[in-house]
């Protein structure tokens, strides 16, 4: 793999290499992509938007529950009938 050294001038033209870039020629033909290396320490953890209380309520609930297979079968049935 060829290594390209980026000086300050090129870095400025490339938006400090802080975001994904698409490289195109003068005609707009794409010839490459650049995706910067991400530092995992800069990511914020994602937490569910549902509270523990709501999870507990659902676990105690007598509401009907459906497996993924059951939901998919129902959707396929609706699609066959033309009602989805």
HTML snippet that shows the backbone in 3Dmol.js (N, CA, C, O; Angstrom):
<script src="https://3Dmol.org/build/3Dmol-min.js"></script>
<div id="view" style="width:600px;height:400px;position:relative"></div>
<script>
const pdb = `
ATOM      1  N   UNK A   1       0.849  -1.170   0.000  1.00  0.00           N
ATOM      2  CA  UNK A   1       0.000   0.000   0.000  1.00  0.00           C
ATOM      3  C   UNK A   1       0.895   1.233   0.000  1.00  0.00           C
ATOM      4  O   UNK A   1       1.897   1.295   0.711  1.00  0.00           O
ATOM      5  N   UNK A   2       0.516   2.192  -0.798  1.00  0.00           N
ATOM      6  CA  UNK A   2       1.272   3.437  -0.875  1.00  0.00           C
ATOM      7  C   UNK A   2       0.877   4.345   0.274  1.00  0.00           C
ATOM      8  O   UNK A   2      -0.305   4.480   0.589  1.00  0.00           O
ATOM      9  N   UNK A   3       1.856   4.960   0.893  1.00  0.00           N
ATOM     10  CA  UNK A   3       1.611   5.891   1.984  1.00  0.00           C
ATOM     11  C   UNK A   3       1.750   7.307   1.445  1.00  0.00           C
ATOM     12  O   UNK A   3       2.732   7.623   0.773  1.00  0.00           O
ATOM     13  N   UNK A   4       0.775   8.158   1.735  1.00  0.00           N
ATOM     14  CA  UNK A   4       0.790   9.558   1.315  1.00  0.00           C
ATOM     15  C   UNK A   4       0.918  10.409   2.570  1.00  0.00           C
ATOM     16  O   UNK A   4       0.138  10.270   3.512  1.00  0.00           O
ATOM     17  N   UNK A   5       1.908  11.286   2.571  1.00  0.00           N
ATOM     18  CA  UNK A   5       2.102  12.195   3.700  1.00  0.00           C
ATOM     19  C   UNK A   5       1.290  13.460   3.438  1.00  0.00           C
ATOM     20  O   UNK A   5       1.452  14.096   2.396  1.00  0.00           O
ATOM     21  N   UNK A   6       0.428  13.826   4.369  1.00  0.00           N
ATOM     22  CA  UNK A   6      -0.448  14.985   4.211  1.00  0.00           C
ATOM     23  C   UNK A   6       0.144  16.155   4.980  1.00  0.00           C
ATOM     24  O   UNK A   6       0.283  16.104   6.202  1.00  0.00           O
ATOM     25  N   UNK A   7       0.496  17.222   4.242  1.00  0.00           N
ATOM     26  CA  UNK A   7       1.020  18.415   4.906  1.00  0.00           C
ATOM     27  C   UNK A   7      -0.144  19.297   5.367  1.00  0.00           C
ATOM     28  O   UNK A   7      -1.306  18.997   5.090  1.00  0.00           O
ATOM     29  N   UNK A   8       0.176  20.384   6.071  1.00  0.00           N
ATOM     30  CA  UNK A   8      -0.862  21.251   6.626  1.00  0.00           C
ATOM     31  C   UNK A   8      -1.766  21.845   5.551  1.00  0.00           C
ATOM     32  O   UNK A   8      -2.970  21.988   5.761  1.00  0.00           O
ATOM     33  N   UNK A   9      -1.192  22.190   4.408  1.00  0.00           N
ATOM     34  CA  UNK A   9      -1.974  22.783   3.325  1.00  0.00           C
ATOM     35  C   UNK A   9      -3.021  21.799   2.805  1.00  0.00           C
ATOM     36  O   UNK A   9      -4.188  22.156   2.648  1.00  0.00           O
ATOM     37  N   UNK A  10      -2.603  20.564   2.540  1.00  0.00           N
ATOM     38  CA  UNK A  10      -3.540  19.558   2.051  1.00  0.00           C
ATOM     39  C   UNK A  10      -4.558  19.201   3.125  1.00  0.00           C
ATOM     40  O   UNK A  10      -5.736  19.004   2.829  1.00  0.00           O
ATOM     41  N   UNK A  11      -4.107  19.120   4.361  1.00  0.00           N
ATOM     42  CA  UNK A  11      -5.020  18.817   5.473  1.00  0.00           C
ATOM     43  C   UNK A  11      -6.133  19.856   5.533  1.00  0.00           C
ATOM     44  O   UNK A  11      -7.293  19.501   5.741  1.00  0.00           O
ATOM     45  N   UNK A  12      -5.800  21.139   5.353  1.00  0.00           N
ATOM     46  CA  UNK A  12      -6.807  22.203   5.372  1.00  0.00           C
ATOM     47  C   UNK A  12      -7.800  22.024   4.222  1.00  0.00           C
ATOM     48  O   UNK A  12      -9.003  22.209   4.407  1.00  0.00           O
ATOM     49  N   UNK A  13      -7.305  21.667   3.042  1.00  0.00           N
ATOM     50  CA  UNK A  13      -8.192  21.451   1.893  1.00  0.00           C
ATOM     51  C   UNK A  13      -9.124  20.266   2.119  1.00  0.00           C
ATOM     52  O   UNK A  13     -10.223  20.224   1.566  1.00  0.00           O
ATOM     53  N   UNK A  14      -8.699  19.324   2.913  1.00  0.00           N
ATOM     54  CA  UNK A  14      -9.475  18.111   3.173  1.00  0.00           C
ATOM     55  C   UNK A  14     -10.263  18.201   4.485  1.00  0.00           C
ATOM     56  O   UNK A  14     -10.551  17.182   5.112  1.00  0.00           O
ATOM     57  N   UNK A  15     -10.604  19.414   4.890  1.00  0.00           N
ATOM     58  CA  UNK A  15     -11.414  19.650   6.095  1.00  0.00           C
ATOM     59  C   UNK A  15     -10.802  19.006   7.329  1.00  0.00           C
ATOM     60  O   UNK A  15     -11.509  18.440   8.162  1.00  0.00           O
ATOM     61  N   UNK A  16      -9.499  19.096   7.437  1.00  0.00           N
ATOM     62  CA  UNK A  16      -8.748  18.579   8.586  1.00  0.00           C
ATOM     63  C   UNK A  16      -8.894  17.064   8.746  1.00  0.00           C
ATOM     64  O   UNK A  16      -8.590  16.518   9.806  1.00  0.00           O
ATOM     65  N   UNK A  17      -9.357  16.390   7.694  1.00  0.00           N
ATOM     66  CA  UNK A  17      -9.512  14.930   7.693  1.00  0.00           C
ATOM     67  C   UNK A  17     -10.376  14.445   8.859  1.00  0.00           C
ATOM     68  O   UNK A  17     -10.154  13.362   9.401  1.00  0.00           O
ATOM     69  N   UNK A  18     -11.359  15.258   9.235  1.00  0.00           N
ATOM     70  CA  UNK A  18     -12.190  14.916  10.387  1.00  0.00           C
ATOM     71  C   UNK A  18     -13.535  14.315  10.002  1.00  0.00           C
ATOM     72  O   UNK A  18     -14.335  13.979  10.876  1.00  0.00           O
ATOM     73  N   UNK A  19     -13.794  14.175   8.704  1.00  0.00           N
ATOM     74  CA  UNK A  19     -15.057  13.596   8.255  1.00  0.00           C
ATOM     75  C   UNK A  19     -14.809  12.749   7.015  1.00  0.00           C
ATOM     76  O   UNK A  19     -13.763  12.865   6.377  1.00  0.00           O
ATOM     77  N   UNK A  20     -15.759  11.911   6.680  1.00  0.00           N
ATOM     78  CA  UNK A  20     -15.627  11.068   5.489  1.00  0.00           C
ATOM     79  C   UNK A  20     -15.580  11.951   4.244  1.00  0.00           C
ATOM     80  O   UNK A  20     -16.299  12.945   4.150  1.00  0.00           O
ATOM     81  N   UNK A  21     -14.731  11.579   3.296  1.00  0.00           N
ATOM     82  CA  UNK A  21     -14.563  12.352   2.066  1.00  0.00           C
ATOM     83  C   UNK A  21     -14.723  11.446   0.856  1.00  0.00           C
ATOM     84  O   UNK A  21     -14.433  10.251   0.915  1.00  0.00           O
ATOM     85  N   UNK A  22     -15.189  12.033  -0.245  1.00  0.00           N
ATOM     86  CA  UNK A  22     -15.258  11.352  -1.531  1.00  0.00           C
ATOM     87  C   UNK A  22     -14.325  12.109  -2.462  1.00  0.00           C
ATOM     88  O   UNK A  22     -14.431  13.328  -2.590  1.00  0.00           O
ATOM     89  N   UNK A  23     -13.413  11.399  -3.112  1.00  0.00           N
ATOM     90  CA  UNK A  23     -12.481  12.015  -4.051  1.00  0.00           C
ATOM     91  C   UNK A  23     -13.021  11.852  -5.466  1.00  0.00           C
ATOM     92  O   UNK A  23     -13.342  10.744  -5.895  1.00  0.00           O
ATOM     93  N   UNK A  24     -13.119  12.976  -6.194  1.00  0.00           N
ATOM     94  CA  UNK A  24     -13.634  12.980  -7.564  1.00  0.00           C
ATOM     95  C   UNK A  24     -12.641  13.694  -8.470  1.00  0.00           C
ATOM     96  O   UNK A  24     -11.856  14.530  -8.022  1.00  0.00           O
ATOM     97  N   UNK A  25     -12.691  13.344  -9.765  1.00  0.00           N
ATOM     98  CA  UNK A  25     -11.893  14.092 -10.735  1.00  0.00           C
ATOM     99  C   UNK A  25     -12.693  15.318 -11.172  1.00  0.00           C
ATOM    100  O   UNK A  25     -13.798  15.547 -10.678  1.00  0.00           O
ATOM    101  N   UNK A  26     -12.143  16.105 -12.094  1.00  0.00           N
ATOM    102  CA  UNK A  26     -12.791  17.335 -12.529  1.00  0.00           C
ATOM    103  C   UNK A  26     -14.166  17.084 -13.140  1.00  0.00           C
ATOM    104  O   UNK A  26     -15.030  17.960 -13.100  1.00  0.00           O
ATOM    105  N   UNK A  27     -14.370  15.915 -13.695  1.00  0.00           N
ATOM    106  CA  UNK A  27     -15.653  15.568 -14.298  1.00  0.00           C
ATOM    107  C   UNK A  27     -16.674  15.027 -13.310  1.00  0.00           C
ATOM    108  O   UNK A  27     -17.805  14.727 -13.692  1.00  0.00           O
ATOM    109  N   UNK A  28     -16.293  14.901 -12.060  1.00  0.00           N
ATOM    110  CA  UNK A  28     -17.200  14.398 -11.037  1.00  0.00           C
ATOM    111  C   UNK A  28     -17.170  12.893 -10.853  1.00  0.00           C
ATOM    112  O   UNK A  28     -17.945  12.350 -10.065  1.00  0.00           O
ATOM    113  N   UNK A  29     -16.273  12.202 -11.579  1.00  0.00           N
ATOM    114  CA  UNK A  29     -16.171  10.743 -11.456  1.00  0.00           C
ATOM    115  C   UNK A  29     -15.484  10.394 -10.142  1.00  0.00           C
ATOM    116  O   UNK A  29     -14.380  10.862  -9.865  1.00  0.00           O
ATOM    117  N   UNK A  30     -16.131   9.584  -9.354  1.00  0.00           N
ATOM    118  CA  UNK A  30     -15.573   9.185  -8.055  1.00  0.00           C
ATOM    119  C   UNK A  30     -14.456   8.179  -8.278  1.00  0.00           C
ATOM    120  O   UNK A  30     -14.617   7.199  -9.005  1.00  0.00           O
ATOM    121  N   UNK A  31     -13.330   8.439  -7.645  1.00  0.00           N
ATOM    122  CA  UNK A  31     -12.225   7.484  -7.742  1.00  0.00           C
ATOM    123  C   UNK A  31     -11.698   7.050  -6.389  1.00  0.00           C
ATOM    124  O   UNK A  31     -10.742   6.277  -6.321  1.00  0.00           O
ATOM    125  N   UNK A  32     -12.296   7.528  -5.317  1.00  0.00           N
ATOM    126  CA  UNK A  32     -11.852   7.071  -4.010  1.00  0.00           C
ATOM    127  C   UNK A  32     -12.676   7.636  -2.868  1.00  0.00           C
ATOM    128  O   UNK A  32     -13.403   8.617  -3.020  1.00  0.00           O
ATOM    129  N   UNK A  33     -12.541   6.990  -1.731  1.00  0.00           N
ATOM    130  CA  UNK A  33     -13.217   7.404  -0.506  1.00  0.00           C
ATOM    131  C   UNK A  33     -12.182   7.451   0.612  1.00  0.00           C
ATOM    132  O   UNK A  33     -11.209   6.697   0.612  1.00  0.00           O
ATOM    133  N   UNK A  34     -12.409   8.340   1.551  1.00  0.00           N
ATOM    134  CA  UNK A  34     -11.567   8.396   2.742  1.00  0.00           C
ATOM    135  C   UNK A  34     -12.490   8.408   3.950  1.00  0.00           C
ATOM    136  O   UNK A  34     -13.420   9.211   4.023  1.00  0.00           O
ATOM    137  N   UNK A  35     -12.229   7.512   4.895  1.00  0.00           N
ATOM    138  CA  UNK A  35     -12.969   7.475   6.153  1.00  0.00           C
ATOM    139  C   UNK A  35     -11.943   7.599   7.271  1.00  0.00           C
ATOM    140  O   UNK A  35     -11.061   6.749   7.396  1.00  0.00           O
ATOM    141  N   UNK A  36     -12.045   8.649   8.087  1.00  0.00           N
ATOM    142  CA  UNK A  36     -11.041   8.843   9.132  1.00  0.00           C
ATOM    143  C   UNK A  36     -11.113   7.758  10.205  1.00  0.00           C
ATOM    144  O   UNK A  36     -12.162   7.154  10.429  1.00  0.00           O
ATOM    145  N   UNK A  37     -10.003   7.531  10.845  1.00  0.00           N
ATOM    146  CA  UNK A  37      -9.948   6.594  11.968  1.00  0.00           C
ATOM    147  C   UNK A  37     -10.696   7.242  13.129  1.00  0.00           C
ATOM    148  O   UNK A  37     -10.443   8.397  13.475  1.00  0.00           O
ATOM    149  N   UNK A  38     -11.610   6.496  13.722  1.00  0.00           N
ATOM    150  CA  UNK A  38     -12.400   7.034  14.826  1.00  0.00           C
ATOM    151  C   UNK A  38     -11.790   6.602  16.156  1.00  0.00           C
ATOM    152  O   UNK A  38     -11.350   5.463  16.316  1.00  0.00           O
ATOM    153  N   UNK A  39     -11.773   7.520  17.091  1.00  0.00           N
ATOM    154  CA  UNK A  39     -11.292   7.243  18.436  1.00  0.00           C
ATOM    155  C   UNK A  39     -12.493   6.820  19.287  1.00  0.00           C
ATOM    156  O   UNK A  39     -13.362   7.646  19.566  1.00  0.00           O
ATOM    157  N   UNK A  40     -12.561   5.561  19.702  1.00  0.00           N
ATOM    158  CA  UNK A  40     -13.725   5.094  20.470  1.00  0.00           C
ATOM    159  C   UNK A  40     -13.975   5.888  21.749  1.00  0.00           C
ATOM    160  O   UNK A  40     -15.107   5.933  22.229  1.00  0.00           O
ATOM    161  N   UNK A  41     -12.947   6.510  22.306  1.00  0.00           N
ATOM    162  CA  UNK A  41     -13.148   7.275  23.537  1.00  0.00           C
ATOM    163  C   UNK A  41     -13.979   8.531  23.296  1.00  0.00           C
ATOM    164  O   UNK A  41     -14.470   9.133  24.251  1.00  0.00           O
ATOM    165  N   UNK A  42     -14.146   8.938  22.035  1.00  0.00           N
ATOM    166  CA  UNK A  42     -14.940  10.123  21.722  1.00  0.00           C
ATOM    167  C   UNK A  42     -16.421   9.790  21.528  1.00  0.00           C
ATOM    168  O   UNK A  42     -17.237  10.695  21.361  1.00  0.00           O
ATOM    169  N   UNK A  43     -16.772   8.521  21.549  1.00  0.00           N
ATOM    170  CA  UNK A  43     -18.160   8.113  21.369  1.00  0.00           C
ATOM    171  C   UNK A  43     -18.874   8.114  22.709  1.00  0.00           C
ATOM    172  O   UNK A  43     -18.295   7.746  23.731  1.00  0.00           O
ATOM    173  N   UNK A  44     -20.111   8.521  22.702  1.00  0.00           N
ATOM    174  CA  UNK A  44     -20.922   8.462  23.910  1.00  0.00           C
ATOM    175  C   UNK A  44     -21.671   7.132  23.924  1.00  0.00           C
ATOM    176  O   UNK A  44     -22.163   6.690  22.886  1.00  0.00           O
ATOM    177  N   UNK A  45     -21.761   6.503  25.069  1.00  0.00           N
ATOM    178  CA  UNK A  45     -22.499   5.240  25.115  1.00  0.00           C
ATOM    179  C   UNK A  45     -23.979   5.478  24.802  1.00  0.00           C
ATOM    180  O   UNK A  45     -24.548   6.509  25.160  1.00  0.00           O
ATOM    181  N   UNK A  46     -24.571   4.523  24.143  1.00  0.00           N
ATOM    182  CA  UNK A  46     -25.985   4.617  23.804  1.00  0.00           C
ATOM    183  C   UNK A  46     -26.768   3.827  24.838  1.00  0.00           C
ATOM    184  O   UNK A  46     -26.489   2.656  25.095  1.00  0.00           O
ATOM    185  N   UNK A  47     -27.735   4.480  25.413  1.00  0.00           N
ATOM    186  CA  UNK A  47     -28.565   3.783  26.392  1.00  0.00           C
ATOM    187  C   UNK A  47     -29.980   3.678  25.826  1.00  0.00           C
ATOM    188  O   UNK A  47     -30.399   4.514  25.026  1.00  0.00           O
ATOM    189  N   UNK A  48     -30.701   2.660  26.241  1.00  0.00           N
ATOM    190  CA  UNK A  48     -32.059   2.501  25.710  1.00  0.00           C
ATOM    191  C   UNK A  48     -32.948   3.665  26.134  1.00  0.00           C
ATOM    192  O   UNK A  48     -32.758   4.245  27.203  1.00  0.00           O
ATOM    193  N   UNK A  49     -33.909   3.996  25.296  1.00  0.00           N
ATOM    194  CA  UNK A  49     -34.809   5.102  25.609  1.00  0.00           C
ATOM    195  C   UNK A  49     -35.993   4.642  26.458  1.00  0.00           C
ATOM    196  O   UNK A  49     -36.952   5.388  26.654  1.00  0.00           O
ATOM    197  N   UNK A  50     -35.921   3.427  26.952  1.00  0.00           N
ATOM    198  CA  UNK A  50     -36.994   2.878  27.781  1.00  0.00           C
ATOM    199  C   UNK A  50     -36.470   2.730  29.209  1.00  0.00           C
ATOM    200  O   UNK A  50     -35.341   2.292  29.429  1.00  0.00           O
ATOM    201  N   UNK A  51     -37.299   3.098  30.160  1.00  0.00           N
ATOM    202  CA  UNK A  51     -36.866   3.074  31.561  1.00  0.00           C
ATOM    203  C   UNK A  51     -36.903   1.657  32.129  1.00  0.00           C
ATOM    204  O   UNK A  51     -37.568   0.771  31.593  1.00  0.00           O
ATOM    205  N   UNK A  52     -36.184   1.471  33.208  1.00  0.00           N
ATOM    206  CA  UNK A  52     -36.197   0.181  33.909  1.00  0.00           C
ATOM    207  C   UNK A  52     -37.604  -0.134  34.410  1.00  0.00           C
ATOM    208  O   UNK A  52     -38.037  -1.286  34.396  1.00  0.00           O
ATOM    209  N   UNK A  53     -38.318   0.914  34.856  1.00  0.00           N
ATOM    210  CA  UNK A  53     -39.680   0.716  35.347  1.00  0.00           C
ATOM    211  C   UNK A  53     -40.587   0.179  34.237  1.00  0.00           C
ATOM    212  O   UNK A  53     -41.399  -0.716  34.471  1.00  0.00           O
ATOM    213  N   UNK A  54     -40.442   0.731  33.030  1.00  0.00           N
ATOM    214  CA  UNK A  54     -41.255   0.261  31.908  1.00  0.00           C
ATOM    215  C   UNK A  54     -40.893  -1.169  31.532  1.00  0.00           C
ATOM    216  O   UNK A  54     -41.773  -1.964  31.205  1.00  0.00           O
ATOM    217  N   UNK A  55     -39.622  -1.499  31.576  1.00  0.00           N
ATOM    218  CA  UNK A  55     -39.208  -2.879  31.302  1.00  0.00           C
ATOM    219  C   UNK A  55     -39.821  -3.835  32.322  1.00  0.00           C
ATOM    220  O   UNK A  55     -40.301  -4.911  31.965  1.00  0.00           O
ATOM    221  N   UNK A  56     -39.800  -3.434  33.596  1.00  0.00           N
ATOM    222  CA  UNK A  56     -40.405  -4.258  34.649  1.00  0.00           C
ATOM    223  C   UNK A  56     -41.912  -4.402  34.432  1.00  0.00           C
ATOM    224  O   UNK A  56     -42.461  -5.493  34.586  1.00  0.00           O
ATOM    225  N   UNK A  57     -42.582  -3.298  34.074  1.00  0.00           N
ATOM    226  CA  UNK A  57     -44.024  -3.340  33.837  1.00  0.00           C
ATOM    227  C   UNK A  57     -44.353  -4.316  32.710  1.00  0.00           C
ATOM    228  O   UNK A  57     -45.297  -5.098  32.816  1.00  0.00           O
ATOM    229  N   UNK A  58     -43.577  -4.268  31.638  1.00  0.00           N
ATOM    230  CA  UNK A  58     -43.814  -5.157  30.499  1.00  0.00           C
ATOM    231  C   UNK A  58     -43.557  -6.618  30.871  1.00  0.00           C
ATOM    232  O   UNK A  58     -44.261  -7.511  30.400  1.00  0.00           O
ATOM    233  N   UNK A  59     -42.559  -6.859  31.705  1.00  0.00           N
ATOM    234  CA  UNK A  59     -42.256  -8.231  32.121  1.00  0.00           C
ATOM    235  C   UNK A  59     -43.405  -8.812  32.946  1.00  0.00           C
ATOM    236  O   UNK A  59     -43.681 -10.009  32.863  1.00  0.00           O
ATOM    237  N   UNK A  60     -44.076  -7.974  33.742  1.00  0.00           N
ATOM    238  CA  UNK A  60     -45.195  -8.426  34.584  1.00  0.00           C
ATOM    239  C   UNK A  60     -46.525  -8.459  33.827  1.00  0.00           C
ATOM    240  O   UNK A  60     -47.490  -9.060  34.298  1.00  0.00           O
ATOM    241  N   UNK A  61     -46.579  -7.826  32.675  1.00  0.00           N
ATOM    242  CA  UNK A  61     -47.823  -7.665  31.926  1.00  0.00           C
ATOM    243  C   UNK A  61     -48.355  -8.991  31.382  1.00  0.00           C
ATOM    244  O   UNK A  61     -47.596  -9.919  31.099  1.00  0.00           O
ATOM    245  N   UNK A  62     -49.675  -9.051  31.246  1.00  0.00           N
ATOM    246  CA  UNK A  62     -50.333 -10.202  30.628  1.00  0.00           C
ATOM    247  C   UNK A  62     -50.664  -9.931  29.166  1.00  0.00           C
ATOM    248  O   UNK A  62     -51.390 -10.704  28.541  1.00  0.00           O
ATOM    249  N   UNK A  63     -50.141  -8.842  28.619  1.00  0.00           N
ATOM    250  CA  UNK A  63     -50.382  -8.518  27.214  1.00  0.00           C
ATOM    251  C   UNK A  63     -49.782  -9.616  26.337  1.00  0.00           C
ATOM    252  O   UNK A  63     -48.774 -10.220  26.703  1.00  0.00           O
ATOM    253  N   UNK A  64     -50.401  -9.879  25.172  1.00  0.00           N
ATOM    254  CA  UNK A  64     -49.849 -10.926  24.297  1.00  0.00           C
ATOM    255  C   UNK A  64     -48.449 -10.564  23.812  1.00  0.00           C
ATOM    256  O   UNK A  64     -48.118  -9.394  23.615  1.00  0.00           O
ATOM    257  N   UNK A  65     -47.646 -11.594  23.627  1.00  0.00           N
ATOM    258  CA  UNK A  65     -46.281 -11.415  23.118  1.00  0.00           C
ATOM    259  C   UNK A  65     -46.120 -12.273  21.880  1.00  0.00           C
ATOM    260  O   UNK A  65     -46.744 -13.326  21.753  1.00  0.00           O
ATOM    261  N   UNK A  66     -45.271 -11.810  20.964  1.00  0.00           N
ATOM    262  CA  UNK A  66     -45.074 -12.519  19.705  1.00  0.00           C
ATOM    263  C   UNK A  66     -43.585 -12.675  19.439  1.00  0.00           C
ATOM    264  O   UNK A  66     -42.797 -11.759  19.675  1.00  0.00           O
ATOM    265  N   UNK A  67     -43.220 -13.832  18.951  1.00  0.00           N
ATOM    266  CA  UNK A  67     -41.822 -14.058  18.574  1.00  0.00           C
ATOM    267  C   UNK A  67     -41.555 -13.353  17.247  1.00  0.00           C
ATOM    268  O   UNK A  67     -42.487 -12.961  16.545  1.00  0.00           O
ATOM    269  N   UNK A  68     -40.294 -13.200  16.916  1.00  0.00           N
ATOM    270  CA  UNK A  68     -39.931 -12.613  15.623  1.00  0.00           C
ATOM    271  C   UNK A  68     -40.506 -13.442  14.488  1.00  0.00           C
ATOM    272  O   UNK A  68     -41.012 -12.895  13.508  1.00  0.00           O
ATOM    273  N   UNK A  69     -40.429 -14.757  14.618  1.00  0.00           N
ATOM    274  CA  UNK A  69     -40.964 -15.645  13.578  1.00  0.00           C
ATOM    275  C   UNK A  69     -42.465 -15.426  13.401  1.00  0.00           C
ATOM    276  O   UNK A  69     -42.958 -15.423  12.273  1.00  0.00           O
ATOM    277  N   UNK A  70     -43.194 -15.244  14.501  1.00  0.00           N
ATOM    278  CA  UNK A  70     -44.636 -15.007  14.410  1.00  0.00           C
ATOM    279  C   UNK A  70     -44.943 -13.677  13.726  1.00  0.00           C
ATOM    280  O   UNK A  70     -45.859 -13.598  12.907  1.00  0.00           O
ATOM    281  N   UNK A  71     -44.196 -12.653  14.053  1.00  0.00           N
ATOM    282  CA  UNK A  71     -44.396 -11.341  13.429  1.00  0.00           C
ATOM    283  C   UNK A  71     -44.102 -11.418  11.936  1.00  0.00           C
ATOM    284  O   UNK A  71     -44.866 -10.897  11.124  1.00  0.00           O
ATOM    285  N   UNK A  72     -43.001 -12.063  11.572  1.00  0.00           N
ATOM    286  CA  UNK A  72     -42.649 -12.184  10.154  1.00  0.00           C
ATOM    287  C   UNK A  72     -43.698 -12.984   9.392  1.00  0.00           C
ATOM    288  O   UNK A  72     -44.053 -12.629   8.268  1.00  0.00           O
ATOM    289  N   UNK A  73     -44.194 -14.061   9.996  1.00  0.00           N
ATOM    290  CA  UNK A  73     -45.233 -14.863   9.344  1.00  0.00           C
ATOM    291  C   UNK A  73     -46.492 -14.029   9.133  1.00  0.00           C
ATOM    292  O   UNK A  73     -47.121 -14.113   8.078  1.00  0.00           O
ATOM    293  N   UNK A  74     -46.857 -13.240  10.107  1.00  0.00           N
ATOM    294  CA  UNK A  74     -48.044 -12.380   9.982  1.00  0.00           C
ATOM    295  C   UNK A  74     -47.842 -11.346   8.880  1.00  0.00           C
ATOM    296  O   UNK A  74     -48.751 -11.109   8.085  1.00  0.00           O
ATOM    297  N   UNK A  75     -46.679 -10.737   8.823  1.00  0.00           N
ATOM    298  CA  UNK A  75     -46.400  -9.751   7.778  1.00  0.00           C
ATOM    299  C   UNK A  75     -46.424 -10.391   6.394  1.00  0.00           C
ATOM    300  O   UNK A  75     -46.940  -9.802   5.444  1.00  0.00           O
ATOM    301  N   UNK A  76     -45.868 -11.590   6.280  1.00  0.00           N
ATOM    302  CA  UNK A  76     -45.893 -12.299   4.995  1.00  0.00           C
ATOM    303  C   UNK A  76     -47.328 -12.626   4.589  1.00  0.00           C
ATOM    304  O   UNK A  76     -47.684 -12.514   3.416  1.00  0.00           O
ATOM    305  N   UNK A  77     -48.154 -13.030   5.557  1.00  0.00           N
ATOM    306  CA  UNK A  77     -49.553 -13.324   5.277  1.00  0.00           C
ATOM    307  C   UNK A  77     -50.275 -12.063   4.799  1.00  0.00           C
ATOM    308  O   UNK A  77     -51.036 -12.113   3.833  1.00  0.00           O
ATOM    309  N   UNK A  78     -50.042 -10.948   5.463  1.00  0.00           N
ATOM    310  CA  UNK A  78     -50.661  -9.688   5.048  1.00  0.00           C
ATOM    311  C   UNK A  78     -50.199  -9.277   3.655  1.00  0.00           C
ATOM    312  O   UNK A  78     -50.992  -8.777   2.857  1.00  0.00           O
ATOM    313  N   UNK A  79     -48.922  -9.486   3.364  1.00  0.00           N
ATOM    314  CA  UNK A  79     -48.393  -9.131   2.044  1.00  0.00           C
ATOM    315  C   UNK A  79     -49.038  -9.996   0.965  1.00  0.00           C
ATOM    316  O   UNK A  79     -49.361  -9.501  -0.115  1.00  0.00           O
ATOM    317  N   UNK A  80     -49.228 -11.285   1.249  1.00  0.00           N
ATOM    318  CA  UNK A  80     -49.873 -12.183   0.280  1.00  0.00           C
ATOM    319  C   UNK A  80     -51.315 -11.753   0.007  1.00  0.00           C
ATOM    320  O   UNK A  80     -51.807 -11.850  -1.117  1.00  0.00           O
ATOM    321  N   UNK A  81     -51.968 -11.283   1.047  1.00  0.00           N
ATOM    322  CA  UNK A  81     -53.359 -10.853   0.903  1.00  0.00           C
ATOM    323  C   UNK A  81     -53.458  -9.458   0.283  1.00  0.00           C
ATOM    324  O   UNK A  81     -54.536  -9.028  -0.126  1.00  0.00           O
ATOM    325  N   UNK A  82     -52.325  -8.757   0.218  1.00  0.00           N
ATOM    326  CA  UNK A  82     -52.326  -7.404  -0.341  1.00  0.00           C
ATOM    327  C   UNK A  82     -52.847  -6.351   0.607  1.00  0.00           C
ATOM    328  O   UNK A  82     -53.316  -5.296   0.180  1.00  0.00           O
ATOM    329  N   UNK A  83     -52.764  -6.637   1.910  1.00  0.00           N
ATOM    330  CA  UNK A  83     -53.271  -5.680   2.901  1.00  0.00           C
ATOM    331  C   UNK A  83     -52.162  -4.994   3.668  1.00  0.00           C
ATOM    332  O   UNK A  83     -52.433  -4.231   4.595  1.00  0.00           O
ATOM    333  N   UNK A  84     -50.926  -5.251   3.301  1.00  0.00           N
ATOM    334  CA  UNK A  84     -49.816  -4.620   4.028  1.00  0.00           C
ATOM    335  C   UNK A  84     -49.228  -3.519   3.188  1.00  0.00           C
ATOM    336  O   UNK A  84     -48.281  -2.857   3.612  1.00  0.00           O
TER     337      UNK A  84
END
`;
const viewer = $3Dmol.createViewer("view");
viewer.addModel(pdb, "pdb");
viewer.setStyle({}, {cartoon: {color: "spectrum"}});
viewer.zoomTo();
viewer.render();
</script>
